[in-house]
Amino acid sequence: MRLAETTFATYDGLTVAVDRILRSAEVHASEQCLVAGAQPVRIAQFASGRRVARAAASTLGYVIEAIGSGPGGDPLFPDALVGSISHTRRHAVAAVGLSTHYRAIGVDVDDDRPLEPAATGAIASPAEIAVVMRVVSGTAPLLGASITFSLKEAIFKCQFPALQLRDLDFRDVLLSAPDGVTLRARARRPDSRLSELLVAMQLQVLKIGGARVCLALVPR
Ligand SMILES: CC(C)(COP(=O)(O)OP(=O)(O)OC[C@H]1O[C@@H](n2cnc3c(N)ncnc32)[C@H](O)[C@@H]1OP(=O)(O)O)[C@@H](O)C(=O)NCCC(=O)NCCS
């Protein structure tokens, strides 16, 4: 049996935890209703995501038992924490931060699987993908599209608890790097609350525990 080997990346008031999907990961009793009737693959992803979230929270000094789900599917952390969860078939990732340090956090993981070329037009313009490829050096075009997709999913998750924009579309947010090295997001739809949040949002693309992790952070 493979032993769990969670990798942690820690920053000021923030921990990102990454591990493999574990079929043996346990669903907390009060989380059972969130995956009732689900397929084993989904249950393993759900349980593994919450497992790494609890592990990340513990590095910040918090023991969390159940992590509920909001009506939009967003994970519910205790007031002292903000956090986000993502999983693929291989990896489970959670980013958890102290509420005193972060207003909102979004995380997304991809397994370096290129996005289908036919799908990229709906996600971003060629100029946005080129910017991401430049900032995340050594990235090939198909992977650039996939990282752009992942960044926008992290942005979606980051905005959701604060603004609850369920209909936020990929083309509603524009990625750029005004200084050539720092990714920024701008709103392309008239929404002053979204614009304000995006101005404060920091974007990072990291390699942690063999997974490519996109982070969207709004510091206090
Ligand atoms: C919700 C969504 C972001 C999930 O992303 P995904 O790549 O399908 O799946 P991931 O494994 O990365 O993330 C799943 C986790 O996201 C979290 N999540 C689900 N809905 C969420 C929401 N509304 N807000 C924040 N987090 C959410 C959950 O923790 C979920 O895992 P869990 O169900 O096991 O708890 C995606 O399905 C979606 O609906 N996106 C909307 C369109 C979009 O992203 N637009 C971009 C605008 S810039």
The ligand as a Tripos MOL2 file, in Angstrom:
@<TRIPOS>MOLECULE
LIG
   48    50     1     0     0
SMALL
NO_CHARGES

@<TRIPOS>ATOM
      1 C1        -16.5500   25.0870  -10.1010 C.3       1 LIG1
      2 C2        -15.3870   24.8600  -11.0390 C.3       1 LIG1
      3 C3        -14.4570   26.0720  -10.9630 C.3       1 LIG1
      4 C4        -14.6340   23.6130  -10.5440 C.3       1 LIG1
      5 O1        -13.4670   23.4110  -11.2790 O.3       1 LIG1
      6 P1        -13.1060   21.9850  -11.9060 P.3       1 LIG1
      7 O2        -11.8370   22.1350  -12.6760 O.co2     1 LIG1
      8 O3        -14.2970   21.4440  -12.6010 O.co2     1 LIG1
      9 O4        -12.8190   21.0220  -10.6990 O.3       1 LIG1
     10 P2        -11.6700   21.0960   -9.6020 P.3       1 LIG1
     11 O5        -11.3520   19.6990   -9.2240 O.co2     1 LIG1
     12 O6        -10.5430   21.9600   -9.9890 O.co2     1 LIG1
     13 O7        -12.4000   21.8010   -8.3870 O.3       1 LIG1
     14 C5        -13.4410   21.1450   -7.7180 C.3       1 LIG1
     15 C6        -13.5830   21.8180   -6.3830 C.3       1 LIG1
     16 O8        -13.8730   23.1930   -6.5640 O.3       1 LIG1
     17 C7        -14.6020   23.6310   -5.4300 C.3       1 LIG1
     18 N1        -15.7430   24.3780   -5.9230 N.ar      1 LIG1
     19 C8        -16.8420   23.8920   -6.5540 C.ar      1 LIG1
     20 N2        -17.6800   24.9130   -6.8390 N.ar      1 LIG1
     21 C9        -17.0920   26.0420   -6.3810 C.ar      1 LIG1
     22 C10       -17.4710   27.4090   -6.3710 C.ar      1 LIG1
     23 N3        -18.6250   27.8240   -6.8820 N.pl3     1 LIG1
     24 N4        -16.6280   28.3020   -5.8060 N.ar      1 LIG1
     25 C11       -15.4640   27.9150   -5.2560 C.ar      1 LIG1
     26 N5        -15.0430   26.6220   -5.2450 N.ar      1 LIG1
     27 C12       -15.8510   25.7120   -5.7940 C.ar      1 LIG1
     28 C13       -15.0160   22.3950   -4.6300 C.3       1 LIG1
     29 O9        -14.2080   22.2990   -3.4810 O.3       1 LIG1
     30 C14       -14.7340   21.2760   -5.6020 C.3       1 LIG1
     31 O10       -14.3190   20.0710   -4.9930 O.3       1 LIG1
     32 P3        -15.3060   19.2210   -4.0700 P.3       1 LIG1
     33 O11       -16.6230   19.1980   -4.7660 O.co2     1 LIG1
     34 O12       -14.6400   17.8950   -3.9550 O.co2     1 LIG1
     35 O13       -15.3830   19.9870   -2.7580 O.co2     1 LIG1
     36 C15       -15.8150   24.6560  -12.5210 C.3       1 LIG1
     37 O14       -16.4630   23.4260  -12.6600 O.3       1 LIG1
     38 C16       -16.7650   25.7380  -12.9840 C.2       1 LIG1
     39 O15       -17.9740   25.5720  -12.8900 O.2       1 LIG1
     40 N6        -16.2510   26.8540  -13.5120 N.am      1 LIG1
     41 C17       -17.1010   27.9500  -13.9390 C.3       1 LIG1
     42 C18       -16.5700   28.6030  -15.1600 C.3       1 LIG1
     43 C19       -15.2600   29.2560  -14.9400 C.2       1 LIG1
     44 O16       -14.3730   28.7080  -14.3380 O.2       1 LIG1
     45 N7        -15.1070   30.4540  -15.4530 N.am      1 LIG1
     46 C20       -13.8880   31.1760  -15.3540 C.3       1 LIG1
     47 C21       -14.2190   32.6040  -15.1380 C.3       1 LIG1
     48 S1        -12.7670   33.5830  -15.0860 S.3       1 LIG1
@<TRIPOS>BOND
     1     1     2 1
     2     2     3 1
     3     2     4 1
     4     2    36 1
     5     4     5 1
     6     5     6 1
     7     6     7 2
     8     6     8 1
     9     6     9 1
    10     9    10 1
    11    10    11 2
    12    10    12 1
    13    10    13 1
    14    13    14 1
    15    14    15 1
    16    15    16 1
    17    15    30 1
    18    16    17 1
    19    17    18 1
    20    17    28 1
    21    18    19 ar
    22    18    27 ar
    23    19    20 ar
    24    20    21 ar
    25    21    22 ar
    26    21    27 ar
    27    22    23 1
    28    22    24 ar
    29    24    25 ar
    30    25    26 ar
    31    26    27 ar
    32    28    29 1
    33    28    30 1
    34    30    31 1
    35    31    32 1
    36    32    33 2
    37    32    34 1
    38    32    35 1
    39    36    37 1
    40    36    38 1
    41    38    39 2
    42    38    40 1
    43    40    41 1
    44    41    42 1
    45    42    43 1
    46    43    44 2
    47    43    45 1
    48    45    46 1
    49    46    47 1
    50    47    48 1
@<TRIPOS>SUBSTRUCTURE
     1 LIG1         1 GROUP 0 **** ****
